[in-house]
């Protein structure tokens, strides 16, 4: 392909192009050699290092070709790009559809989905360059094709940003309708045709993160306190429930209770414990601001995890607490009798109803429990914004000095935000415990906090529907695309980067442009005043 | 620390806010060098001075941020020098701070609601009406975001928000800053109206002419010190004041 460049109408900087291609290859090589090149495989009797340099080479080759296409398009060779990209796409599609086992080894990468993505990418290039070609042919008379092309390049992202802004504004305006539709869809989801246990499980997981996102949104989105240790409250809630509910818990044995406490009794307790943890953390650290607060909360998250890991007599450390029962329904247990001898004298819901025990029913129950809990979180957030305390949270996020000058006690106000946010984290934690039937400190690492925060940031601070969209993107899609294995995280990271480039304030963030101007003006006048 | 409420001072007048020998530092830089100011009940007192004289610092020090390093500030005889800002505000002092500091992403109404944080709920509707009557434009803009208001409207909102806490003493920091002369006139008229309704006003201004005409008494500050004081008319007639603050088109 590179051979076609010298025939271009405009002078071409060959050396620059070579450097560009070489640089791309180098970056892709450096990225992929460690991520993709070495693969640790489980084999019988240990693990083995699997070298996959073919994949690395394919990735580098693909990057060079794509970069080449970009360079060609920049120099106006749309026809070459359209033809070659279409050819590549066609070859890929044909071999994927009809190639069968014979062609597979010749294609780069083993995962089907990756190959399809490649095909889509080349098709996209083909279409894109074809569109440009058509567009360029029309204004040839003006003789300023290149300049116009450049202008269009510059305008396109702006148009897109404006479009997305309009979308977010629309979403905000019609939040009630969208919320109602989403709610109905969520309520009907378990009974839709084609929904199997796997999808239901993913939905439960996504809803858990939606709830966590909404909970954290109280702290980060409303009160503007950056909390990097939200998982600590999740852990406190999970363990508060597990310690009282599981027959295996050391606490229960110490107390001499033979039966665990019901989920519904434990739920408020777990929320309370988490809220107390939030207030206990908040009290000494809330005079810190911004980055400093973030660092301390980060440390707090780790402290809780390490405590759980080492307080063996209470938490059984890394062994974790197992045998946590699922939530009961109307006073009936929802477990199957098979796996629990201690429940022999209790009646199960399915026997009371005369149903066969079915794992799917338990999952549906879990689904509705988390749906109700998540909706409660959302309802709380939406309502509290209309109350003085919620308004004070938002005001505090905007301007702490102004708040104090209005007689708002900033420490107490932040503490309530921290406490309420932690409480919902605790609720979600108990749900997590009852769903997993097992908790161990391993589930509460920093990456969890990071993912929850990413959901809030990606959705747009303070946007409730944004959290739903982001939770689906960050939790749902990777689960659905499990087939991609470790490439999943590559896509995860890549899409995060792209979204942050494209929508730095979050997917559905919609802000008044006056804020920034006002901020600048306010600062300027502070500087000049006596 | 508490003396008899409404302490009678040397002059025998009913002093509400008493600032005595206050010194304030920003790090090592001294911004206030022993400031004495009295504000009596029912008065409008103004503090004028050039940029950087320490006027805003004084107002902020009264509110406890930054704290005075020396001296004493009492409000109705109660020592507030070391009280937290929100506690001082709850004692019946309200400030329309420098740079207005309204909440740009909240509606006008929400801004006013936040101003009523310390007040009773039963007064809320009446207070809101009163603010809307003082500044009718705010009534029209009630559901608009604060950040979309013009500078003058934002200043009105800042004053209105401060009034929502039913203050006995209102501190205003450069309400005329950056506003058109027409709007300035309007705002000063409202300040007079607020004062007539019984609120004591302490006004910090660069716009010396308007401020001194409005005020019962005035102080002139330079380099962190009070260099002159007197009634509004006296100061307006003072040659020094005229030369330093009134010549040149205010």
Interface residues (C-beta under 8 A of the other chain):
Chain A: X388 X391 X392 X394 X395 X398 X399 X401 X402 X403 X404 X405 X406 X407 X408 X409 X410 X511 X512 X514 X515 X517 X518 X519 X521 X522 X523 X525 X526 X528 X529 X530
Chain B: X49 X50 X51 X52 X53 X54 X55 X56 X57 X63 X65 X84 X85 X86 X89 X90 X94 X95 X97 X98 X99 X100 X101 X102 X103 X104 X105 X106 X110 X113 X114 X115 X117 X118 X145 X147 X148 X161 X162 X165 X173 X174 X177 X178 X204 X206 X221
